Each structure stands twice: as C-alpha cells, then as structure tokens.
Amino acid sequence: MSLILKIDNPEIEKRLEHFVRQQKQDIEVVTLEALKKFLNAFQSTQPLYYEKKDPAKHSHTYIPTDVDDADENLADVRPYSHIQNSAKYVHDLRRQTR
C-alpha cells in the first residue's frame, strides 16, 4: 500500500514535521496510524444510552391565565365536527396552493 499526502498549507506541513520528529518514527508510520485512528472513530460499536422519561411526570397541561373564560367547560366542543367526508377534506387541503 502506498500513501501520497499532499499538503498545500506550509504551516500544517511544519507542524506535521515537528510532530513526526517528536514521535521519532517515519512520517509514513505516523500518518498511517493517524489515518487508522481517524477511520476507526467512525466505527464505534458502543450502544447509545439514554434515560426514558415518564410521560405522566413530565407532561404539562397548558392553562391560559390571561383569558377571562379560562374556567369555561369545553367538553362539548368537537373540532372538525362539521366535516362530513374526512378523506375529501384532506385531499382538498393537500391540493390547495400555499
């Protein structure tokens, strides 16, 4: 396997040469090790752990405080009850221009 590394930035080239001298190894060995570590970083097999929240504890009910009718009973209000054919209603909504 051969590896050709072209560095157009002189500052990066100097920093790489300095790093290779500190490692006391060939530039090919240092570059291949860095490339291996870079590629292996994308192959993480560690599972993602996250905590599931209890919806009963973390849900909130919105109660408007600035409305005079906040204590009005809306149990009999049925949104979209005027729609007879829901499929046609959705079809027409999707065809409307935006």
C-alpha positions as CSV (number, residue, x, y, z in Angstrom):
1,M,0.0,0.0,0.0
2,S,1.3,3.4,-0.9
3,L,0.1,6.7,0.5
4,I,0.6,10.1,-1.1
5,L,0.0,13.1,1.1
6,K,-0.1,16.5,-0.5
7,I,-0.1,19.4,2.0
8,D,-0.6,22.8,0.4
9,N,-0.6,24.7,3.7
10,P,3.1,25.4,4.8
11,E,2.0,25.9,8.5
12,I,0.4,22.4,8.6
13,E,3.4,20.9,6.9
14,K,5.7,22.4,9.5
15,R,3.5,21.2,12.4
16,L,3.4,17.7,10.9
17,E,7.2,17.6,10.5
18,H,7.6,18.8,14.1
19,F,5.1,16.1,15.4
20,V,6.9,13.3,13.5
21,R,10.3,14.4,14.9
22,Q,8.7,14.2,18.4
23,Q,7.4,10.7,17.8
24,K,10.8,9.6,16.5
25,Q,9.2,7.5,13.8
26,D,8.9,7.6,10.0
27,I,6.3,10.0,8.6
28,E,4.6,7.1,6.8
29,V,4.1,5.2,10.1
30,V,2.7,8.3,11.9
31,T,0.5,9.2,9.0
32,L,-0.9,5.7,8.7
33,E,-1.6,5.5,12.4
34,A,-3.4,8.8,12.4
35,L,-5.4,7.6,9.4
36,K,-6.3,4.4,11.1
37,K,-7.5,6.2,14.3
38,F,-9.5,8.6,12.2
39,L,-11.3,5.8,10.3
40,N,-11.8,3.7,13.4
41,A,-13.5,6.7,15.1
42,F,-16.5,6.3,12.8
43,Q,-16.9,2.6,13.6
44,S,-18.0,2.9,17.2
45,T,-20.0,-0.1,18.4
46,Q,-20.8,1.3,21.8
47,P,-24.6,1.5,22.3
48,L,-26.2,4.8,23.0
49,Y,-27.6,5.0,26.5
50,Y,-30.4,7.4,27.3
51,E,-32.9,7.7,30.0
52,K,-36.6,7.4,29.2
53,K,-38.8,9.9,30.9
54,D,-42.2,9.0,32.4
55,P,-44.8,10.9,30.4
56,A,-47.1,11.3,33.5
57,K,-44.4,13.1,35.4
58,H,-43.0,15.2,32.5
59,S,-46.1,16.3,30.6
60,H,-47.7,19.7,31.2
61,T,-51.1,21.0,30.7
62,Y,-51.5,24.4,29.2
63,I,-54.0,26.6,31.1
64,P,-54.3,30.1,29.8
65,T,-54.2,32.6,32.6
66,D,-54.8,35.8,30.7
67,V,-58.2,34.7,29.3
68,D,-61.4,35.6,31.1
69,D,-63.0,32.3,30.1
70,A,-60.2,30.0,31.3
71,D,-62.6,28.1,33.6
72,E,-65.2,27.5,30.7
73,N,-66.2,23.9,30.2
74,L,-65.2,22.9,26.6
75,A,-66.2,19.2,26.9
76,D,-68.9,19.5,24.3
77,V,-66.7,21.3,21.7
78,R,-65.7,18.9,18.9
79,P,-63.2,20.3,16.4
80,Y,-63.7,19.4,12.8
81,S,-67.2,18.1,13.5
82,H,-68.5,20.0,10.5
83,I,-66.5,17.7,8.1
84,Q,-68.6,15.0,6.6
85,N,-66.0,13.3,4.4
86,S,-62.6,13.4,6.0
87,A,-60.8,11.8,3.0
88,K,-62.2,14.5,0.7
89,Y,-61.3,17.2,3.2
90,V,-57.7,16.1,3.4
91,H,-57.5,15.7,-0.4
92,D,-58.7,19.2,-0.9
93,L,-56.3,20.6,1.8
94,R,-53.3,19.0,0.0
95,R,-54.4,20.4,-3.4
96,Q,-54.6,24.0,-2.1
97,T,-51.9,26.3,-3.2
98,R,-49.7,27.6,-0.4
